[in-house]
């Protein structure tokens, strides 16, 4: 099921991006980081309203734990990676290699799954960094808008990374 063609059920302004939310049938389907200039749309349904509320709670307190029903649609490997990422607590990181060892995979495959995460922030792929403590990639990108978001989120949680190229 592709969610990208479906309309957003809310868009929420944050300090680092506008967050596009798609929900249906009491499940969060996707979270997307959109340019800060994207129009804001109030929540259309109770779940989208709750997602916005919990994102605001996280922005006030980086220790906030999301409690939202979401649907992970991806390959078996992607879903395994996303479930492992969901276990990383706020203010902690894991490297792509750490996750690869746990999942008996490769760091590159873990990175690919991270970039395809349908519900970033809720499943905190920003907490996955390079082996040397650098940012690594984010949203299938190694620079610009995407890494700015990852850097903001890690700073918000009090996590310091080394040079982005590490």
Secondary structure, DSSP 8 states (H G I E B T S, - for coil): ---TTS--SEEEE-SS-EEEEEEETTEEEEEEEE-TTS--B--SSHHHHHHHHHHHHHHH-TT------B---S-HHHHHHHHHHTT--TT--EEHHHHHHHHTS-HHHHHHHHHT-TBBTTB-GGGEE-TTSS---BTTBSSHHHHHHHHHHHHHTT-----TT-
